[in-house]
Amino acid sequence: MNSPETVSLAVARYLGFGVASHPDEKVERLVTEFGNQLALELEIIVKNILEELNSLNVDWATHSLVEAGAWAKEEMHRRHPDLSEEALRSLEWAFTWWWH
């Protein structure tokens, strides 16, 4: 089982948070950070988290894009309380990029 810190770092690295101009899903960043075997395990976990993020149903009648991103971040925190603030911010970043 991977630690919450490892999964959190994997989410941010996979999306390119802090290094890419927009969310850019790359397993290569996980390989660089964690090595081949662990990167493959983490990629599955991260993709599951991203699928969950993508499945959130936003009420666009009451949310702007910025508000929806904040709501998605809060919802993912509720579902995954062990994710770091950096991981949650990277999920918010990806969510708003997908919907812009």
C-alpha positions as a Markdown table, in Angstrom:
| # | Residue | x | y | z |
|---|---|---|---|---|
| 1 | Met | 0.0 | 0.0 | 0.0 |
| 2 | Asn | 1.3 | 3.4 | -0.9 |
| 3 | Ser | 1.4 | 6.2 | 1.6 |
| 4 | Pro | -0.9 | 9.2 | 1.3 |
| 5 | Glu | 2.1 | 11.3 | 0.8 |
| 6 | Thr | 3.3 | 9.2 | -2.1 |
| 7 | Val | -0.1 | 9.2 | -3.8 |
| 8 | Ser | -0.4 | 12.9 | -3.3 |
| 9 | Leu | 2.9 | 13.6 | -4.9 |
| 10 | Ala | 2.0 | 11.2 | -7.7 |
| 11 | Val | -1.2 | 13.1 | -8.5 |
| 12 | Ala | 0.7 | 16.5 | -8.7 |
| 13 | Arg | 3.6 | 15.0 | -10.7 |
| 14 | Tyr | 1.4 | 13.1 | -13.1 |
| 15 | Leu | -0.6 | 16.2 | -14.0 |
| 16 | Gly | 2.5 | 18.4 | -14.2 |
| 17 | Phe | 1.3 | 20.7 | -11.5 |
| 18 | Gly | 3.9 | 23.5 | -11.0 |
| 19 | Val | 5.9 | 22.6 | -14.1 |
| 20 | Ala | 3.5 | 22.5 | -17.0 |
| 21 | Ser | 1.5 | 25.5 | -18.3 |
| 22 | His | -1.6 | 23.3 | -18.3 |
| 23 | Pro | -2.5 | 19.8 | -17.0 |
| 24 | Asp | -0.5 | 17.3 | -19.0 |
| 25 | Glu | -0.8 | 13.7 | -17.9 |
| 26 | Lys | 2.6 | 12.0 | -18.2 |
| 27 | Val | 3.6 | 8.8 | -16.6 |
| 28 | Glu | 7.2 | 9.7 | -17.5 |
| 29 | Arg | 7.2 | 12.2 | -14.6 |
| 30 | Leu | 6.2 | 9.3 | -12.2 |
| 31 | Val | 9.0 | 7.1 | -13.6 |
| 32 | Thr | 11.5 | 9.9 | -12.9 |
| 33 | Glu | 10.2 | 10.5 | -9.4 |
| 34 | Phe | 9.5 | 6.9 | -8.3 |
| 35 | Gly | 11.1 | 4.4 | -10.7 |
| 36 | Asn | 9.4 | 2.1 | -13.2 |
| 37 | Gln | 7.6 | -0.4 | -10.9 |
| 38 | Leu | 6.2 | 2.1 | -8.4 |
| 39 | Ala | 5.3 | 4.5 | -11.3 |
| 40 | Leu | 3.1 | 1.9 | -12.9 |
| 41 | Glu | 1.3 | 1.2 | -9.6 |
| 42 | Leu | 0.8 | 4.9 | -8.9 |
| 43 | Glu | -0.4 | 5.5 | -12.5 |
| 44 | Ile | -3.4 | 3.2 | -11.9 |
| 45 | Ile | -4.2 | 4.9 | -8.6 |
| 46 | Val | -3.9 | 8.4 | -10.1 |
| 47 | Lys | -6.0 | 7.5 | -13.1 |
| 48 | Asn | -8.7 | 6.2 | -10.8 |
| 49 | Ile | -8.7 | 9.5 | -8.9 |
| 50 | Leu | -8.8 | 11.5 | -12.1 |
| 51 | Glu | -11.8 | 9.4 | -13.4 |
| 52 | Glu | -13.5 | 10.1 | -10.1 |
| 53 | Leu | -12.8 | 13.8 | -10.5 |
| 54 | Asn | -14.1 | 13.7 | -14.1 |
| 55 | Ser | -17.3 | 12.0 | -13.0 |
| 56 | Leu | -18.3 | 14.8 | -10.6 |
| 57 | Asn | -21.6 | 16.4 | -11.4 |
| 58 | Val | -21.4 | 20.2 | -11.2 |
| 59 | Asp | -24.5 | 22.3 | -11.1 |
| 60 | Trp | -23.5 | 24.8 | -13.8 |
| 61 | Ala | -26.6 | 26.8 | -13.2 |
| 62 | Thr | -25.2 | 27.9 | -9.8 |
| 63 | His | -21.4 | 27.7 | -10.3 |
| 64 | Ser | -19.0 | 29.6 | -12.3 |
| 65 | Leu | -15.8 | 27.8 | -13.6 |
| 66 | Val | -13.8 | 29.1 | -10.6 |
| 67 | Glu | -16.6 | 28.2 | -8.1 |
| 68 | Ala | -16.9 | 24.7 | -9.8 |
| 69 | Gly | -13.2 | 24.2 | -9.4 |
| 70 | Ala | -13.3 | 25.1 | -5.7 |
| 71 | Trp | -16.3 | 22.8 | -5.3 |
| 72 | Ala | -14.5 | 19.9 | -7.0 |
| 73 | Lys | -11.5 | 20.4 | -4.8 |
| 74 | Glu | -13.7 | 20.3 | -1.7 |
| 75 | Glu | -15.5 | 17.2 | -2.9 |
| 76 | Met | -12.3 | 15.4 | -3.7 |
| 77 | His | -11.0 | 16.3 | -0.2 |
| 78 | Arg | -14.2 | 14.9 | 1.3 |
| 79 | Arg | -13.7 | 11.7 | -0.7 |
| 80 | His | -9.9 | 11.5 | -0.2 |
| 81 | Pro | -9.1 | 13.2 | 3.1 |
| 82 | Asp | -5.5 | 12.0 | 3.0 |
| 83 | Leu | -4.6 | 13.9 | -0.2 |
| 84 | Ser | -2.3 | 16.8 | 0.4 |
| 85 | Glu | -3.2 | 20.4 | -0.4 |
| 86 | Glu | -0.8 | 20.3 | -3.4 |
| 87 | Ala | -2.6 | 17.2 | -4.8 |
| 88 | Leu | -6.0 | 18.8 | -4.2 |
| 89 | Arg | -4.9 | 22.1 | -5.9 |
| 90 | Ser | -3.6 | 20.1 | -8.8 |
| 91 | Leu | -7.0 | 18.3 | -9.1 |
| 92 | Glu | -8.7 | 21.7 | -9.0 |
| 93 | Trp | -6.4 | 22.9 | -11.7 |
| 94 | Ala | -7.1 | 19.9 | -13.9 |
| 95 | Phe | -10.8 | 20.2 | -13.4 |
| 96 | Thr | -11.0 | 23.8 | -14.4 |
| 97 | Trp | -8.8 | 23.2 | -17.4 |
| 98 | Trp | -11.0 | 20.3 | -18.6 |
| 99 | Trp | -14.1 | 22.5 | -18.3 |
| 100 | His | -12.8 | 25.8 | -19.6 |
